[in-house]
Amino acid sequence: MDHVAIKSHERNSPDEQIDWRKAAYYLQLSRALDEMEETRLVPEKKVLYQFSARGHDMAQILLGMQLTGSHDATCGYYRSRPLLLSLGVDPVDALGSAMGRAGGYSDGRDIGVVFNYPNLSGASALPMCGGVGAQYTPTAGWAQAMNYYAKTLGKAEYAKDIGVVLGGDGSVASNGFWAAITAATTQSLPMLFYIEDNGFGISVPSTVQTPGGNIAANLASWKNLKIFDGDGCDPAAAARLTKEAVAFVRDQRKPAMLRLTVPRLQGHSFQDTQTYKSEDTVKQEWDRDPFPRLKEYLVPAVMTADEWDETESSARQAAEMAREAAEARPVADPSTLTNNVFFSGEMQVMGGQHRDGYVAPQSTETPEPSGARMNMVTAIRKTLDHEMSINERVVIFGEDIGPKGGVHAVTLGLQEKFGIERVFDTSLSEEGIIGRAVGMALAGLVPVPEIQFRKYAEPATEQLNDCGTIRWRTNNRFAAPIVVRMPGGFFKCGDPWHSQTNEVAFVHQPGWKVAVPSNAEDAVGLLRTSLRGNDPVIFFEHRAMLDHAWARRRYPGDNFTLPFGKAKFTRTGNDITIVTWGAMVQRCEEAAEGISADVIDLRTLMPWDQDAVLTSVRKTRRCLIIHEDLGSAGFGAEISAVVADRAFMDLDAPVSRLTMPDIPSPHNPILLDWAVPSVERISKRINELLEF
């Protein structure tokens, strides 16, 4: 594999194509802001988290100045403010966000070093995350979206745009890094991996993260990855390597890695005393400071000493004016904190199809049944097929969903019909599947990733959590509406790996809507609503109901949608309220034969229909909650708490729950039947409550 390296002694005259005066100004502005925080704002407790970029700054600025594509996007980490400044971020927003004031990146909701920058007329900074390595796979998704727009949809204006991800040498040990490298190189994505190697991951030497301490050397033979490696403190070397790396990705539409060695001149954070570094190490780092090197490089070749001093004075003045303006900003009104968890009418600045002008077709909540009864597998497939046929932004992907059609056959035939660009298999990395979906959604696509089984979502927990919080933590600047299809629950038998439900985990992660259909008709309506919506959705497909005879329904029509948060009364009566969802609906209906009962299928858990449940309980005066998930902290506990809190005086019996015991799903069918609520045990519990 080609490996381009430039040694620090290879010095040429400044590249005339680079605006070195601008680079000098941004470097001095970055230094002024770091110094202001370290000497004033942190000691005064006006800034609570501070991560100096000194040493990393010059190379980042040179990189940012190369991001000239109208749809270029970058995603960095907590030491990436110099890059943001070079993209045009207002220093007032930068400092105001660091102070947690209103406006800026998040309205004070997120740490000020967790950046985002929606830019509709140039390069954007995708929402950064607090977790190390979480920035890689969303950037891969963005790069894949650029290819999709240019090649599949024929939009020439995307043909040169790229994704650029920043990470330190410590982050290359993360799952996200390797998932993104795999995706970028197997799919030939226009993605640049920019690795700032300062030799330490907080206090851990890079040799503990990577054999030999050089990730570029380790990846020199990695197929389909161009390597650029050099000194990020040398202006000529850093400028040339950065320019060549960006041009390669932009022109060749292939991934590259640019590794630049830089010194971390301050601690990991303000509180870090760097006692793990020897005095000699610290001295060597300061000897490599790019600031005096840039001055030596530009004076007098590009500017006079007086002009350099004037630039420094101008930058310090801008920093001071930014501080004054930032300090004048108020703290956000605490009563607004619950805004922007979900889309509520005000459109986000970037992300999702609705931001790009998508208007959902006319729909109806009234089914228009046609044809023979079909199982849930067929109903979901037919809905995906229709929505893909009318919306070119919808893409489906996951493990084994291509020619195989998925392990449950839901996507069978879709790749043959819509092509490998719209229905494609991925590597075995749930982190990569969900992370790429986030990046695609930020770019305006409608990603429908599949997680094969509920338990398999665990490696993607960080990406799922980060996706759900994007709208809230950026205060509606960004949103990433993805629809995650996720089979789970028992099927003939169980086991701890394929039969988990645990839907409540997603309810507890802010920003996710959660659908749990029990039958084919509801699956159609909820899936179509999800695909046309503007929020991320977990679409739970219960394995036992995918081909269950009870769950079969006639196709309700291509215009049928169901709102989230609206339960269905599958049976009505006066003596008891039975609340359930998923596979338990059929069992509850059978158990309620001959009894005057309201059987309520919630259909969605976030939001859930509190009004329907409370209205029913006030009528029947008894409430039984049935679910397959474990009892302790299961979603039934939330329902029980709401009923007890808001309808206690209406009850003639205690609120009762029947669930699985607090154990993993057992494999043997006899053991499974004992663990999962059966019709017989549901009937027994109903009678116990009626006799109370």
C-alpha positions in Angstrom: 0.0 0.0 0.0 1.3 3.4 -0.9 2.7 5.3 2.1 3.5 9.0 1.8 5.7 10.5 4.5 7.3 13.9 4.8 10.2 14.4 7.2 10.4 17.6 9.3 13.6 18.7 7.6 12.0 18.9 4.1 11.4 22.6 4.1 10.1 24.6 1.1 8.8 28.1 0.6 5.2 28.5 1.7 2.6 27.1 -0.6 1.0 30.1 -2.3 -2.3 28.3 -2.6 -2.7 28.3 1.2 -3.9 31.4 2.9 -1.1 31.6 5.5 -2.3 34.9 6.9 -5.6 33.3 7.8 -3.8 30.3 9.2 -1.7 32.5 11.4 -4.7 34.4 12.6 -6.7 31.3 13.6 -3.6 29.8 15.4 -3.2 33.0 17.4 -7.0 33.2 18.1 -6.9 29.6 19.3 -3.9 30.2 21.6 -5.6 33.4 23.0 -8.8 31.4 23.8 -6.8 28.6 25.5 -4.8 31.0 27.5 -7.9 33.0 28.5 -9.6 29.8 29.8 -6.5 28.5 31.6 -5.5 31.8 33.3 -8.9 33.4 33.9 -12.1 31.5 33.1 -11.3 28.2 34.7 -9.9 29.7 37.9 -12.9 31.9 38.1 -15.1 28.8 37.7 -16.8 30.3 34.6 -15.5 27.3 32.5 -15.9 23.9 34.2 -14.3 21.6 31.5 -11.2 22.8 29.6 -9.1 20.9 27.1 -6.2 22.8 25.7 -5.5 22.4 22.0 -2.0 23.8 22.2 0.3 21.8 20.0 -2.6 20.2 18.0 -3.8 23.6 16.8 -1.8 24.5 13.7 -2.3 21.2 11.9 -6.0 21.2 12.6 -6.4 24.7 11.2 -4.5 23.7 8.0 -6.9 20.8 7.7 -10.0 22.9 8.2 -9.0 25.3 5.5 -9.0 22.4 3.0 -12.6 21.6 3.7 -14.1 23.6 0.9 -16.8 21.3 -0.4 -20.4 22.5 0.0 -21.3 19.2 1.7 -18.0 18.3 3.4 -18.4 17.3 7.0 -16.1 16.6 9.9 -16.5 15.0 13.3 -13.9 15.6 15.9 -13.4 15.3 19.6 -12.9 17.4 22.7 -9.6 19.0 21.5 -10.9 20.1 18.1 -11.8 23.7 18.6 -9.0 25.0 16.3 -10.6 23.1 13.4 -14.0 24.6 14.3 -12.6 28.1 14.3 -11.1 27.5 10.8 -14.5 26.4 9.6 -16.0 29.7 10.7 -17.4 29.0 14.1 -18.0 32.2 16.0 -15.6 32.6 18.9 -18.5 33.9 21.0 -20.3 30.6 20.5 -17.1 28.7 21.3 -16.6 30.5 24.6 -20.3 30.8 25.4 -20.6 27.1 25.0 -17.6 26.5 27.2 -19.3 28.6 29.9 -22.6 26.7 29.5 -24.5 29.8 28.5 -27.6 30.1 26.3 -27.1 29.7 22.6 -24.0 28.3 21.1 -23.6 24.6 20.5 -26.2 23.3 23.0 -27.8 26.1 25.0 -25.8 24.9 28.0 -27.0 21.3 27.8 -23.7 19.7 26.9 -20.1 20.2 27.8 -18.7 23.1 25.9 -15.9 21.1 24.3 -18.5 18.7 22.6 -18.9 20.7 19.4 -21.4 20.8 16.6 -21.7 23.2 13.7 -24.5 23.0 11.2 -23.5 24.8 8.0 -25.9 24.8 5.1 -23.5 26.6 2.8 -20.2 24.9 3.5 -18.4 22.3 5.7 -20.3 21.3 8.8 -19.1 19.8 12.0 -21.3 16.8 12.9 -22.4 16.5 16.5 -19.5 15.2 18.5 -19.9 12.8 21.3 -18.4 12.5 24.8 -17.3 8.9 24.2 -13.8 8.2 22.8 -14.0 6.8 19.3 -17.7 7.4 18.9 -17.1 9.9 16.1 -15.7 7.4 13.6 -18.7 5.4 12.3 -21.1 8.4 11.9 -18.5 10.0 9.7 -18.3 6.8 7.7 -22.1 7.1 7.3 -21.8 10.6 6.1 -19.2 9.6 3.5 -21.3 6.8 2.3 -24.2 9.2 2.0 -22.1 11.4 -0.3 -21.5 8.4 -2.5 -25.1 7.5 -2.5 -26.2 11.0 -3.5 -23.6 11.3 -6.2 -23.7 7.7 -7.7 -27.1 6.3 -6.9 -29.2 9.4 -7.1 -27.0 11.1 -9.8 -26.6 14.4 -7.9 -23.4 15.8 -9.3 -23.1 18.5 -6.6 -22.1 15.7 -4.1 -19.4 14.1 -6.3 -16.4 15.8 -4.6 -17.7 16.0 -1.0 -16.1 14.0 1.8 -16.2 13.0 5.4 -13.3 13.8 7.7 -13.0 12.3 11.2 -10.5 13.5 13.9 -9.2 11.3 16.6 -6.2 11.0 18.9 -3.8 8.1 19.1 -5.7 6.7 22.1 -9.0 6.4 20.1 -7.5 4.0 17.5 -8.0 1.2 20.1 -11.8 1.8 20.1 -14.4 -0.4 18.4 -15.7 2.6 16.5 -12.3 3.2 14.8 -12.0 -0.4 13.6 -15.7 -0.5 12.5 -15.2 2.6 10.5 -11.9 1.5 8.9 -13.6 -1.7 7.8 -16.6 0.1 6.4 -14.5 2.8 4.6 -12.1 0.4 3.0 -14.5 -2.3 2.0 -17.0 0.2 0.6 -14.4 2.6 -0.9 -15.8 5.6 1.0 -14.5 9.2 0.5 -13.4 9.4 4.1 -10.2 10.8 5.7 -9.1 9.5 9.1 -7.1 12.3 10.7 -5.1 11.0 13.6 -3.4 13.4 15.9 -0.7 11.4 17.6 0.6 13.2 20.7 2.0 10.0 22.2 -0.5 9.7 25.1 -4.1 8.7 25.7 -4.6 10.8 28.8 -1.6 9.2 30.7 -1.2 6.0 28.7 1.6 6.0 26.1 0.5 5.3 22.6 2.6 2.1 22.6 0.0 0.6 24.9 -2.7 1.6 22.3 -0.9 0.4 19.2 2.0 -1.9 18.7 5.1 0.3 18.2 3.0 3.4 18.9 2.3 4.3 15.2 -1.1 3.3 13.8 -0.1 4.5 10.3 2.8 2.0 10.2 0.5 -0.8 11.5 -2.0 -0.1 8.7 0.5 0.4 5.9 -0.5 -2.9 4.4 -4.3 -2.5 5.0 -6.0 -2.8 1.6 -7.7 0.2 0.0 -6.3 2.7 2.5 -3.8 5.4 1.5 -1.5 6.4 4.3 0.0 9.8 4.9 2.3 10.2 7.8 4.4 13.1 9.0 5.2 15.9 11.5 2.2 18.1 12.4 4.5 20.7 13.9 6.3 21.5 10.7 4.2 24.0 8.7 5.5 22.9 5.3 5.1 19.2 6.0 1.7 19.5 7.7 0.4 21.8 4.9 1.6 19.5 2.1 0.4 16.3 3.7 -3.0 17.7 4.6 -3.5 19.1 1.1 -2.5 15.9 -0.6 -4.6 13.7 1.8 -7.7 15.8 1.3 -7.2 15.9 -2.5 -6.7 12.2 -2.7 -10.0 11.4 -0.9 -11.8 14.1 -2.8 -10.6 13.0 -6.2 -10.1 9.3 -5.9 -13.3 8.7 -3.8 -11.3 6.4 -1.6 -10.4 6.4 2.1 -7.1 7.7 3.5 -5.4 8.1 6.8 -3.4 11.2 7.7 -1.4 10.7 10.9 0.5 13.7 12.2 2.6 13.7 15.2 1.9 16.7 17.5 2.8 17.6 21.1 0.2 18.0 23.8 1.6 21.0 25.4 -0.8 21.1 28.3 -2.4 18.3 30.3 -5.2 16.1 29.0 -7.5 18.5 30.7 -6.9 21.6 33.0 -6.9 19.4 36.1 -4.2 17.1 34.6 -0.8 17.8 36.2 1.1 15.5 33.8 3.1 13.9 36.6 3.4 10.8 34.4 5.7 12.8 32.0 9.4 13.3 32.8 10.8 16.8 32.7 12.8 15.8 29.6 9.6 14.7 27.8 7.9 18.0 28.6 10.9 20.0 27.4 11.0 18.0 24.1 7.3 18.6 23.6 7.7 22.4 24.1 10.7 22.3 21.7 8.3 21.1 19.0 5.6 23.8 19.6 4.3 24.7 16.1 3.5 28.3 17.1 7.1 29.6 16.9 7.8 27.3 13.9 4.9 28.9 12.0 6.2 32.4 12.8 9.7 31.4 11.6 8.1 29.9 8.5 6.0 32.9 7.6 8.2 35.8 8.6 9.5 37.3 6.4 8.5 35.0 3.5 4.8 35.8 3.7 4.5 38.6 6.3 6.6 41.0 8.2 7.3 40.8 11.9 5.1 43.8 12.4 2.3 42.1 10.5 2.7 39.0 12.6 2.4 41.1 15.8 -0.6 42.9 14.3 -2.3 39.6 13.6 -1.6 38.5 17.2 -3.0 41.7 18.6 -6.1 41.4 16.4 -6.6 37.8 17.5 -6.3 38.7 21.2 -8.7 41.6 20.7 -11.2 39.2 19.0 -10.8 36.7 21.9 -11.5 39.4 24.5 -14.5 40.7 22.6 -15.8 37.1 22.4 -15.3 36.7 26.2 -17.3 39.9 26.9 -20.1 38.8 24.6 -20.1 35.3 25.9 -20.3 36.4 29.6 -23.2 38.7 28.7 -25.2 35.7 27.5 -27.6 34.4 30.2 -28.1 30.9 31.3 -30.9 29.2 29.5 -34.3 29.1 31.1 -34.4 25.8 33.0 -38.1 25.4 32.0 -36.9 24.8 28.4 -34.9 21.7 29.3 -37.6 19.3 28.3 -37.9 20.9 24.8 -36.4 19.1 21.8 -36.2 15.6 23.1 -38.4 14.7 20.2 -39.5 16.7 17.1 -42.2 19.1 18.2 -42.8 21.3 15.1 -39.7 23.4 14.9 -37.5 22.0 12.2 -33.9 21.1 13.1 -31.1 23.0 11.2 -29.6 19.8 9.8 -30.3 16.1 9.5 -33.2 14.0 8.4 -35.3 14.0 5.2 -37.8 16.6 6.5 -35.1 19.3 6.7 -34.5 18.8 3.0 -38.1 19.5 2.1 -39.7 16.0 2.4 -43.4 16.0 2.6 -45.1 12.8 3.6 -47.8 11.4 1.3 -51.4 11.6 2.5 -52.2 8.8 5.0 -55.1 7.5 6.9 -55.6 5.7 10.2 -58.5 3.8 8.7 -57.3 0.5 7.2 -58.4 -0.4 3.7 -57.9 -4.2 3.8 -57.2 -6.1 0.6 -56.0 -9.5 -0.3 -55.6 -12.6 1.8 -54.4 -12.5 5.4 -50.6 -12.2 5.5 -48.1 -12.8 8.3 -46.1 -10.1 9.9 -42.9 -10.9 7.9 -44.8 -10.3 4.6 -46.5 -7.2 5.9 -43.2 -5.6 7.0 -41.5 -6.5 3.7 -44.4 -5.1 1.7 -44.3 -1.8 3.7 -40.5 -1.5 3.2 -41.0 -2.3 -0.5 -43.6 0.4 -1.0 -41.8 3.1 1.0 -38.6 2.4 -0.9 -40.4 2.6 -4.2 -41.8 6.1 -3.4 -38.8 7.5 -1.4 -35.4 7.3 -2.9 -33.8 8.3 0.4 -34.7 5.0 2.1 -31.8 2.6 2.5 -31.8 -0.8 4.3 -28.8 -2.6 5.6 -27.5 -5.0 8.3 -26.0 -8.4 8.6 -27.3 -11.0 6.1 -30.2 -8.8 4.8 -29.1 -8.9 1.2 -29.3 -12.1 -0.9 -30.3 -14.1 2.2 -33.1 -11.7 3.0 -32.4 -11.6 6.7 -32.4 -14.4 9.2 -36.2 -14.0 9.5 -36.6 -13.4 5.7 -38.1 -9.9 6.1 -35.9 -8.3 3.4 -36.1 -11.3 1.0 -36.0 -10.0 -2.6 -35.5 -6.4 -1.8 -31.9 -6.2 -2.8 -32.7 -7.9 -6.1 -35.4 -5.2 -6.7 -33.7 -2.1 -5.5 -30.0 -2.8 -5.9 -27.0 -3.3 -3.7 -26.6 0.4 -3.1 -30.0 0.6 -1.3 -30.2 -2.8 0.3 -26.8 -4.1 1.4 -25.0 -6.4 3.8 -22.6 -5.0 6.4 -19.7 -6.4 8.4 -20.4 -8.0 11.8 -20.3 -4.8 13.8 -23.4 -3.4 15.4 -21.4 -0.3 16.3 -20.7 0.1 12.7 -24.3 -0.5 11.6 -25.9 2.0 13.9 -23.1 4.5 13.7 -23.2 4.6 9.9 -27.0 5.0 10.1 -26.5 8.1 12.2 -24.2 9.6 9.7 -26.5 8.8 6.8 -29.5 10.4 8.7 -27.5 13.5 9.4 -26.9 13.7 5.7 -30.6 13.5 5.0 -31.1 9.8 4.2 -33.6 7.5 5.8 -31.5 4.6 7.1 -33.3 1.4 8.2 -30.6 -0.7 9.9 -31.4 -4.1 11.1 -30.0 -5.6 14.3 -30.5 -9.4 14.0 -31.6 -10.0 17.5 -32.3 -7.7 20.5 -29.3 -9.0 22.4 -27.0 -8.1 19.5 -27.7 -4.4 20.1 -25.5 -4.3 23.1 -22.2 -3.5 21.2 -24.1 -0.6 19.6 -25.3 0.8 23.0 -23.1 3.9 22.7 -24.3 4.8 19.2 -27.9 4.2 20.1 -27.7 6.4 23.1 -25.8 9.2 21.2 -28.3 9.0 18.4 -31.3 9.5 20.7 -29.8 12.5 22.4 -28.6 14.4 19.3 -31.7 16.6 19.0 -31.7 17.5 22.7 -28.0 18.0 23.3 -27.6 20.2 20.2 -30.9 22.0 21.1 -32.5 21.2 17.7 -29.5 22.1 15.6 -29.2 18.5 14.5 -31.4 15.4 14.4 -30.7 11.8 13.2 -34.0 10.0 12.5 -33.2 6.4 11.9 -35.5 3.4 12.0 -33.8 0.4 13.7 -35.6 -2.9 13.0 -34.9 -5.3 15.8 -36.3 -8.8 16.2 -36.4 -10.3 19.7 -38.4 -12.4 22.1 -39.0 -16.2 22.3 -39.7 -18.3 19.3 -40.5 -22.0 19.8 -37.7 -22.1 22.3 -35.6 -19.4 24.0 -32.0 -18.7 25.0 -30.0 -15.9 26.6 -28.7 -14.6 23.3 -31.6 -14.6 20.8 -34.7 -14.3 22.9 -34.2 -11.2 25.0 -36.9 -8.5 24.9 -35.8 -5.7 27.3 -37.6 -3.0 25.3 -37.5 -0.9 28.5 -33.8 -0.2 27.9 -34.7 2.0 24.9 -37.6 3.7 26.7 -35.0 4.8 29.3 -32.8 6.3 26.6 -34.1 9.8 25.8 -35.0 10.6 22.3 -36.1 7.2 21.1 -39.6 6.2 20.0 -40.3 2.5 20.6 -42.8 0.5 18.6 -43.9 -3.1 19.7 -46.5 -4.3 17.2 -48.4 -7.5 18.0 -49.8 -8.2 14.5 -49.3 -7.5 10.8 -51.7 -4.6 10.5 -50.2 -2.6 13.3 -46.7 -3.4 12.1 -47.6 -1.8 8.7 -49.0 1.3 10.3 -46.3 1.8 12.8 -43.5 1.1 10.4 -44.8 3.5 7.8 -45.2 6.2 10.4 -41.6 5.6 11.5 -40.2 5.8 8.0 -42.1 9.0 7.3 -41.3 10.6 10.7 -38.7 12.9 12.1 -37.4 11.0 15.2 -35.3 7.9 15.7 -37.4 4.7 16.2 -36.8 1.3 17.7 -39.1 -1.0 15.7 -39.4 -4.2 17.7 -40.4 -7.3 15.7 -41.4 -10.1 18.0 -40.0 -13.4 16.6 -43.0 -15.5 17.9 -45.4 -13.2 16.0 -43.6 -12.9 12.7 -45.4 -16.0 11.3 -48.0 -16.6 14.0 -51.5 -17.4 12.7 -53.2 -15.0 15.2 -51.0 -12.1 14.1 -51.9 -12.5 10.4 -54.0 -9.7 9.0 -55.1 -8.4 5.6 -52.8 -5.7 4.2 -54.3 -2.4 5.4 -53.2 -0.4 2.3 -50.3 1.8 1.2 -51.7 4.8 2.9 -52.3 3.3 6.3 -50.3 4.8 9.2 -50.7 4.6 13.0 -49.7 7.3 15.4 -47.3 6.6 18.3 -48.9 6.7 21.7 -52.3 5.5 20.7 -53.2 2.1 22.2 -55.8 -0.3 20.8 -58.6 -2.0 22.8 -58.6 -5.5 21.4 -61.4 -6.5 23.7 -63.7 -4.3 25.8 -65.4 -5.0 29.2 -66.2 -3.6 32.6 -64.6 -5.8 35.3 -60.8 -5.6 34.7 -58.2 -3.8 32.6 -55.4 -5.9 31.1 -52.5 -3.9 29.7 -50.0 -5.7 27.4 -48.1 -5.6 24.1 -46.2 -7.8 21.6 -46.6 -11.5 21.9 -48.6 -11.3 25.1 -51.6 -9.7 23.4 -52.7 -13.0 21.9 -52.3 -14.8 25.2 -54.2 -12.1 27.1 -57.1 -12.2 24.6 -57.3 -16.0 25.0 -57.1 -15.8 28.8 -59.9 -13.1 28.8 -62.4 -15.3 27.0 -65.7 -15.3 28.9 -64.6 -12.4 31.1 -65.8 -8.8 30.8 -62.3 -7.2 30.3 -60.6 -4.3 28.6 -57.6 -5.8 26.8 -55.3 -2.9 25.8 -52.5 -3.4 23.3 -50.2 -0.5 23.9 -48.6 -0.9 20.5 -45.9 1.7 21.4 -44.0 2.1 24.7 -42.5 5.5 24.0 -44.8 7.3 24.0 -47.4 5.1 25.7 -51.1 5.8 25.9 -51.5 6.8 29.6 -55.0 8.2 29.0 -56.4 5.0 27.5 -55.1 3.0 30.5 -56.2 5.4 33.1 -59.7 5.8 31.5 -60.1 2.1 31.5 -58.8 1.6 35.0 -61.3 4.2 36.3 -64.0 2.2 34.7 -63.0 -1.3 35.6 -61.3 -0.5 38.9 -58.8 -3.3 38.5 -55.5 -3.4 36.5 -53.3 -6.3 35.4 -50.1 -5.7 33.4 -48.7 -8.6 31.4 -45.3 -8.5 29.7 -42.6 -11.0 28.6 -39.7 -8.9 29.9 -38.3 -9.3 33.4 -40.3 -8.1 36.4 -37.8 -5.9 38.1 -37.6 -2.5 36.4 -39.6 -3.9 33.5 -41.9 -1.4 31.7 -44.9 -2.8 33.7 -43.4 -1.1 36.7 -43.7 2.3 35.0 -47.4 1.6 34.1 -48.1 0.4 37.6 -46.5 3.5 39.1 -48.6 5.8 36.9 -51.8 4.0 37.7 -51.1 4.1 41.4 -50.2 7.7 41.3 -53.1 8.9 39.2 -55.9 6.4 39.7 -55.3 5.0 43.2 -58.6 6.1 44.6 -60.4 4.4 41.7 -58.9 1.0 42.4 -60.7 -1.9 44.1 -57.6 -4.1 44.0 -53.9 -3.6 44.0 -52.3 -3.1 40.6 -50.9 -6.5 39.6 -48.1 -7.5 37.2 -47.3 -10.9 35.7 -43.9 -11.1 33.9 -41.0 -13.4 33.4 -38.9 -14.0 36.6 -35.6 -12.1 36.8 -33.7 -14.7 34.7 -32.4 -14.8 31.1 -34.6 -16.6 28.6 -34.2 -20.4 29.1 -33.6 -22.6 26.0 -35.6 -25.8 26.6 -39.2 -25.3 25.5 -40.6 -26.8 28.8 -38.4 -24.4 30.8 -39.4 -21.5 28.5 -43.1 -22.3 29.0 -42.6 -22.1 32.7 -40.8 -18.7 32.5 -43.0 -16.8 30.0 -46.5 -15.8 31.2 -48.8 -18.5 29.8 -52.6 -18.4 29.1 -53.2 -20.5 32.1 -51.3 -18.3 34.5 -52.8 -15.1 33.0 -56.2 -16.6 33.6 -55.4 -17.5 37.1 -54.1 -14.0 37.9 -57.2 -12.5 36.3 -59.5 -14.5 38.6 -57.4 -13.7 41.6 -57.9 -10.0 40.9 -61.6 -10.4 40.2 -62.0 -12.2 43.5 -60.1 -9.6 45.5 
